[in-house]
């Protein structure tokens, strides 16, 4: 088994475990009155991530791609993004989710990486979507999905900020 399939398997397992954690966390916050924002947009994000993996595997197989000459550096960048990703997930605890769920009578988290950057998990995702294909010289997937991801995340962050602003106004009252 080569490095490509090992990384794909790790990513698939990682994403499935994250969905299980997100489901558990969703149940936790919904029991506390959480409201979901942009459910339709969430489906688009899921579709984009599935399409990303299909594109990556297809480009790798059908175009006979190989490891980049810079794969070690790119892998290190990917691993650093993973550290940021799980630091962000850990800082949010039960409030981390793949959906936009806002729980009343709470405040946005400002600890861990959130002390330094507003959306560290999204930064990690941006890096992942760009770097994973580059490790294997899958340039089409890297460029196309990086651009698509930026468009989708720009919209999502705007909606998430609007949703979080309802907390700020309620908490300060």
FIDREN-745248 format. One line per 5 residues: number of its first residue (from 1); for each residue x, y, z of N, C-alpha, C. Coordinates in nm, 3 decimals, padded with zeros to 5 digits, m for minus. Layout:
# FIDREN-745248
NUM) X/Y/Z/X/Y/Z/X/Y/Z ~ ...;
//
This chain:
# FIDREN-745248
1) 00.086/m00.118/00.000/00.000/00.000/00.000/00.090/00.124/00.000 ~ 00.065/00.217/m00.093/00.151/00.335/m00.098/00.097/00.449/m00.012 ~ 00.174/00.555/m00.002/00.141/00.667/00.085/00.006/00.730/00.049 ~ m00.026/00.736/m00.079/m00.154/00.796/m00.121/m00.271/00.724/m00.053 ~ m00.275/00.594/m00.064/m00.389/00.518/m00.010/m00.389/00.520/00.144;
6) m00.272/00.526/00.202/m00.264/00.537/00.349/m00.326/00.670/00.394 ~ m00.289/00.778/00.326/m00.343/00.909/00.363/m00.492/00.917/00.335 ~ m00.537/00.863/00.224/m00.681/00.862/00.192/m00.756/00.784/00.300 ~ m00.704/00.669/00.339/m00.770/00.588/00.443/m00.774/00.663/00.576 ~ m00.662/00.725/00.612/m00.658/00.801/00.738/m00.759/00.915/00.733;
11) m00.762/00.989/00.621/m00.857/01.100/00.608/m01.002/01.053/00.613 ~ m01.030/00.941/00.548/m01.168/00.889/00.549/m01.209/00.851/00.691 ~ m01.122/00.782/00.762/m01.152/00.743/00.901/m01.165/00.869/00.987 ~ m01.074/00.962/00.969/m01.078/01.087/01.045/m01.211/01.159/01.023 ~ m01.253/01.173/00.897/m01.378/01.244/00.867/m01.499/01.171/00.926;
16) m01.500/01.040/00.919/m01.612/00.963/00.976/m01.617/00.979/01.127 ~ m01.503/00.974/01.193/m01.500/00.995/01.338/m01.545/01.137/01.374 ~ m01.504/01.234/01.294/m01.547/01.372/01.319/m01.698/01.386/01.303 ~ m01.756/01.316/01.206/m01.902/01.321/01.190/m01.972/01.260/01.311 ~ m01.915/01.154/01.366/m01.972/01.095/01.488/m01.962/01.192/01.606;
21) m01.848/01.256/01.619/m01.832/01.356/01.726/m01.929/01.472/01.704 ~ m01.940/01.516/01.580/m02.032/01.626/01.549/m02.176/01.588/01.583 ~ m02.215/01.465/01.555/m02.351/01.419/01.586/m02.373/01.420/01.737 ~ m02.276/01.369/01.811/m02.285/01.371/01.958/m02.298/01.514/02.009 ~ m02.213/01.601/01.957/m02.215/01.741/01.999/m02.344/01.810/01.957;
26) m02.396/01.774/01.840/m02.524/01.831/01.795/m02.635/01.795/01.894 ~ m02.638/01.671/01.934/m02.739/01.629/02.032/m02.723/01.707/02.163 ~ m02.600/01.727/02.205/m02.571/01.802/02.328/m02.624/01.945/02.319 ~ m02.592/02.017/02.212/m02.633/02.157/02.204/m02.781/02.173/02.169 ~ m02.836/02.081/02.093/m02.980/02.089/02.064/m03.062/02.069/02.192;
31) m03.013/01.985/02.281/m03.081/01.965/02.410/m03.077/02.093/02.493 ~ m02.986/02.183/02.458/m02.975/02.311/02.529/m03.034/02.426/02.448 ~ m03.114/02.391/02.346/m03.186/02.491/02.269/m03.114/02.550/02.150 ~ m03.010/02.484/02.103/m02.934/02.538/01.990/m03.022/02.551/01.866 ~ m02.994/02.655/01.791/m03.064/02.680/01.665/m02.964/02.660/01.552;
36) m03.010/02.590/01.447/m02.923/02.567/01.331/m02.943/02.677/01.229 ~ m02.832/02.720/01.172/m02.833/02.819/01.065/m02.777/02.755/00.939 ~ m02.838/02.785/00.827/m02.789/02.745/00.694/m02.779/02.594/00.674 ~ m02.888/02.524/00.701/m02.889/02.378/00.680/m02.867/02.342/00.534 ~ m02.922/02.421/00.443/m02.904/02.393/00.299/m02.758/02.411/00.259;
41) m02.694/02.514/00.313/m02.553/02.537/00.283/m02.465/02.426/00.335 ~ m02.504/02.364/00.445/m02.429/02.253/00.502/m02.425/02.137/00.402 ~ m02.538/02.111/00.338/m02.543/02.002/00.240/m02.447/02.030/00.124 ~ m02.435/02.156/00.086/m02.342/02.194/m00.020/m02.198/02.168/00.023 ~ m02.166/02.198/00.148/m02.031/02.174/00.199/m01.999/02.024/00.201;
46) m02.094/01.944/00.245/m02.074/01.798/00.245/m02.050/01.749/00.102 ~ m02.132/01.796/00.010/m02.117/01.758/m00.131/m01.979/01.799/m00.184 ~ m01.936/01.919/m00.149/m01.806/01.966/m00.194/m01.693/01.877/m00.141 ~ m01.701/01.838/m00.014/m01.596/01.754/00.044/m01.595/01.614/m00.017 ~ m01.712/01.560/m00.045/m01.718/01.430/m00.112/m01.659/01.442/m00.253;
51) m01.698/01.547/m00.324/m01.646/01.569/m00.459/m01.495/01.591/m00.458 ~ m01.445/01.655/m00.354/m01.300/01.675/m00.339/m01.228/01.540/m00.337 ~ m01.277/01.447/m00.256/m01.212/01.316/m00.248/m01.225/01.239/m00.379 ~ m01.341/01.248/m00.443/m01.359/01.181/m00.573/m01.261/01.239/m00.675 ~ m01.249/01.370/m00.679/m01.157/01.436/m00.772/m01.013/01.397/m00.743;
56) m00.976/01.398/m00.616/m00.840/01.364/m00.577/m00.803/01.222/m00.619 ~ m00.889/01.128/m00.587/m00.863/00.987/m00.624/m00.862/00.971/m00.776 ~ m00.957/01.034/m00.843/m00.965/01.024/m00.989/m00.841/01.082/m01.055 ~ m00.802/01.201/m01.012/m00.684/01.264/m01.072/m00.560/01.178/m01.047 ~ m00.547/01.126/m00.928/m00.431/01.044/m00.894/m00.427/00.917/m00.980;
61) m00.540/00.850/m00.994/m00.543/00.723/m01.067/m00.536/00.745/m01.218 ~ m00.627/00.828/m01.270/m00.643/00.839/m01.416/m00.533/00.920/m01.483 ~ m00.466/01.004/m01.409/m00.359/01.083/m01.468/m00.221/01.039/m01.418 ~ m00.217/00.927/m01.349/m00.091/00.867/m01.307/m00.002/00.960/m01.226 ~ m00.061/01.029/m01.131/00.014/01.125/m01.049/00.104/01.054/m00.949;
66) 00.208/01.124/m00.909/00.305/01.071/m00.814/00.332/01.172/m00.705 ~ 00.410/01.130/m00.607/00.449/01.220/m00.500/00.522/01.342/m00.557 ~ 00.491/01.456/m00.500/00.561/01.579/m00.534/00.705/01.569/m00.484 ~ 00.793/01.644/m00.547/00.931/01.651/m00.497/00.935/01.717/m00.359 ~ 00.831/01.792/m00.329/00.823/01.865/m00.202/00.728/01.798/m00.102;
71) 00.703/01.670/m00.122/00.600/01.602/m00.044/00.628/01.605/00.106 ~ 00.753/01.599/00.147/00.783/01.598/00.291/00.744/01.733/00.351 ~ 00.781/01.842/00.287/00.743/01.975/00.334/00.591/01.991/00.336 ~ 00.526/01.947/00.229/00.380/01.957/00.221/00.312/01.871/00.328 ~ 00.367/01.755/00.355/00.312/01.669/00.461/00.328/01.736/00.597;
76) 00.440/01.800/00.621/00.460/01.873/00.747/00.357/01.985/00.760 ~ 00.334/02.058/00.651/00.233/02.165/00.653/00.095/02.107/00.683 ~ 00.064/01.993/00.620/m00.063/01.925/00.647/m00.075/01.886/00.794 ~ 00.032/01.830/00.849/00.030/01.788/00.990/00.016/01.908/01.084 ~ 00.078/02.019/01.051/00.061/02.141/01.130/m00.085/02.189/01.125;
81) m00.146/02.177/01.008/m00.288/02.213/00.995/m00.374/02.122/01.083 ~ m00.336/01.995/01.092/m00.409/01.902/01.177/m00.399/01.942/01.325 ~ m00.283/01.987/01.364/m00.265/02.034/01.502/m00.358/02.151/01.529 ~ m00.362/02.247/01.437/m00.451/02.362/01.453/m00.596/02.316/01.455 ~ m00.631/02.226/01.366/m00.768/02.175/01.356/m00.814/02.113/01.489;
86) m00.732/02.025/01.545/m00.773/01.956/01.667/m00.759/02.044/01.791 ~ m00.674/02.142/01.785/m00.666/02.241/01.892/m00.796/02.321/01.893 ~ m00.845/02.358/01.775/m00.972/02.431/01.764/m01.090/02.345/01.810 ~ m01.093/02.221/01.767/m01.200/02.130/01.808/m01.199/02.111/01.959 ~ m01.080/02.094/02.014/m01.067/02.076/02.159/m01.112/02.201/02.235;
91) m01.076/02.318/02.185/m01.114/02.443/02.252/m01.266/02.462/02.254 ~ m01.333/02.417/02.148/m01.479/02.431/02.143/m01.550/02.322/02.223 ~ m01.485/02.210/02.244/m01.546/02.101/02.321/m01.678/02.057/02.260 ~ m01.781/02.047/02.343/m01.912/02.001/02.296/m01.979/02.100/02.201 ~ m01.923/02.219/02.186/m01.983/02.318/02.096/m01.924/02.311/01.956;
96) m01.822/02.226/01.936/m01.768/02.210/01.801/m01.867/02.130/01.719 ~ m01.884/02.171/01.594/m01.972/02.097/01.505/m01.938/02.128/01.362 ~ m01.983/02.041/01.273/m01.967/02.065/01.131/m02.082/02.151/01.078 ~ m02.184/02.170/01.159/m02.297/02.256/01.125/m02.284/02.387/01.202 ~ m02.361/02.486/01.159/m02.366/02.611/01.234/m02.480/02.599/01.334;
101) m02.446/02.571/01.458/m02.542/02.556/01.567/m02.507/02.656/01.676 ~ m02.601/02.741/01.708/m02.577/02.845/01.808/m02.666/02.818/01.928 ~ m02.602/02.805/02.043/m02.672/02.776/02.167/m02.698/02.907/02.242 ~ m02.824/02.929/02.281/m02.854/03.053/02.354/m02.783/03.058/02.490 ~ m02.766/03.180/02.538/m02.705/03.205/02.669/m02.561/03.153/02.680;
106) m02.491/03.155/02.567/m02.348/03.121/02.565/m02.275/03.237/02.498 ~ m02.145/03.233/02.507/m02.063/03.333/02.439/m01.966/03.263/02.347 ~ m01.925/03.331/02.239/m01.825/03.270/02.152/m01.697/03.236/02.229 ~ m01.636/03.126/02.194/m01.514/03.081/02.259/m01.400/03.175/02.223 ~ m01.319/03.211/02.321/m01.202/03.297/02.296/m01.078/03.241/02.364;
111) m01.070/03.109/02.370/m00.953/03.042/02.427/m00.889/02.954/02.321 ~ m00.775/02.895/02.352/m00.705/02.811/02.255/m00.669/02.894/02.133 ~ m00.681/02.838/02.015/m00.645/02.913/01.895/m00.739/03.030/01.868 ~ m00.859/03.025/01.927/m00.956/03.133/01.908/m00.909/03.262/01.974 ~ m00.810/03.252/02.058/m00.750/03.371/02.119/m00.671/03.449/02.013;
116) m00.626/03.378/01.909/m00.537/03.438/01.809/m00.603/03.460/01.673 ~ m00.701/03.377/01.641/m00.765/03.384/01.509/m00.912/03.348/01.525 ~ m00.998/03.415/01.451/m01.143/03.398/01.468/m01.192/03.261/01.423 ~ m01.136/03.208/01.315/m01.184/03.080/01.260/m01.067/02.985/01.231 ~ m01.000/02.936/01.334/m00.882/02.851/01.310/m00.914/02.720/01.239;
121) m01.031/02.663/01.266/m01.066/02.537/01.200/m01.079/02.557/01.049 ~ m01.135/02.670/01.008/m01.149/02.698/00.865/m01.012/02.720/00.801 ~ m00.921/02.783/00.874/m00.785/02.798/00.824/m00.722/02.660/00.799 ~ m00.742/02.569/00.893/m00.688/02.433/00.877/m00.750/02.363/00.756 ~ m00.879/02.381/00.734/m00.946/02.320/00.619/m00.893/02.379/00.489;
126) m00.871/02.510/00.485/m00.815/02.575/00.366/m00.679/02.513/00.333 ~ m00.597/02.497/00.435/m00.464/02.439/00.414/m00.476/02.294/00.367 ~ m00.562/02.217/00.432/m00.580/02.076/00.393/m00.620/02.062/00.247 ~ m00.721/02.136/00.207/m00.773/02.121/00.070/m00.669/02.162/m00.034 ~ m00.583/02.256/00.001/m00.477/02.294/m00.092/m00.361/02.195/m00.090;
131) m00.321/02.152/00.030/m00.196/02.078/00.045/m00.210/01.928/00.015 ~ m00.319/01.867/00.055/m00.332/01.721/00.033/m00.314/01.686/m00.114 ~ m00.383/01.752/m00.207/m00.359/01.719/m00.348/m00.216/01.752/m00.395 ~ m00.159/01.858/m00.342/m00.024/01.896/m00.384/00.080/01.792/m00.344 ~ 00.056/01.722/m00.234/00.148/01.615/m00.193/00.164/01.514/m00.305;
136) 00.056/01.493/m00.380/00.055/01.391/m00.485/00.050/01.450/m00.626 ~ 00.087/01.578/m00.639/00.093/01.647/m00.768/m00.041/01.652/m00.839 ~ m00.149/01.655/m00.764/m00.285/01.664/m00.820/m00.325/01.811/m00.826 ~ m00.271/01.881/m00.925/m00.283/02.027/m00.932/m00.425/02.073/m00.963 ~ m00.495/02.001/m01.049/m00.633/02.042/m01.080/m00.717/02.040/m00.953;
141) m00.712/01.932/m00.879/m00.790/01.920/m00.756/m00.750/02.028/m00.656 ~ m00.621/02.055/m00.644/m00.574/02.156/m00.549/m00.630/02.294/m00.585 ~ m00.621/02.332/m00.711/m00.664/02.466/m00.752/m00.816/02.477/m00.752 ~ m00.883/02.383/m00.817/m01.028/02.391/m00.831/m01.097/02.392/m00.694 ~ m01.060/02.298/m00.608/m01.128/02.288/m00.479/m01.082/02.394/m00.380;
146) m00.962/02.446/m00.396/m00.921/02.558/m00.312/m01.007/02.681/m00.342 ~ m01.026/02.709/m00.471/m01.111/02.822/m00.510/m01.254/02.799/m00.464 ~ m01.309/02.681/m00.492/m01.446/02.649/m00.451/m01.461/02.657/m00.300 ~ m01.365/02.604/m00.228/m01.369/02.608/m00.082/m01.368/02.751/m00.030 ~ m01.287/02.837/m00.088/m01.283/02.976/m00.045/m01.417/03.045/m00.067;
151) m01.481/03.015/m00.178/m01.614/03.072/m00.206/m01.715/03.024/m00.103 ~ m01.716/02.893/m00.080/m01.810/02.833/00.014/m01.783/02.882/00.157 ~ m01.657/02.887/00.196/m01.623/02.931/00.332/m01.652/03.079/00.353 ~ m01.633/03.159/00.250/m01.664/03.302/00.263/m01.812/03.320/00.298 ~ m01.897/03.247/00.227/m02.041/03.251/00.255/m02.070/03.199/00.395;
156) m02.011/03.084/00.427/m02.037/03.021/00.557/m01.992/03.109/00.674 ~ m01.876/03.169/00.663/m01.826/03.255/00.770/m01.917/03.375/00.788 ~ m01.966/03.431/00.679/m02.059/03.544/00.689/m02.185/03.503/00.764 ~ m02.240/03.387/00.732/m02.361/03.338/00.800/m02.330/03.305/00.945 ~ m02.217/03.242/00.970/m02.179/03.207/01.107/m02.159/03.333/01.192;
161) m02.096/03.434/01.136/m02.077/03.559/01.209/m02.211/03.625/01.241 ~ m02.303/03.621/01.146/m02.437/03.676/01.172/m02.506/03.598/01.284 ~ m02.494/03.467/01.281/m02.555/03.383/01.384/m02.491/03.411/01.520 ~ m02.359/03.422/01.523/m02.290/03.449/01.650/m02.320/03.589/01.702 ~ m02.350/03.682/01.613/m02.382/03.818/01.657/m02.512/03.822/01.736;
166) m02.599/03.723/01.715/m02.722/03.717/01.795/m02.688/03.685/01.940 ~ m02.580/03.609/01.961/m02.534/03.581/02.098/m02.482/03.706/02.163 ~ m02.396/03.777/02.091/m02.336/03.898/02.146/m02.441/03.998/02.190 ~ m02.546/04.014/02.108/m02.648/04.113/02.145/m02.733/04.065/02.261 ~ m02.759/03.936/02.269/m02.840/03.883/02.379/m02.762/03.882/02.510;
171) m02.634/03.848/02.502/m02.552/03.840/02.622/m02.531/03.978/02.682 ~ m02.514/04.080/02.596/m02.486/04.214/02.648/m02.610/04.284/02.701 ~ m02.727/04.231/02.677/m02.850/04.295/02.725/m02.873/04.273/02.872;
//
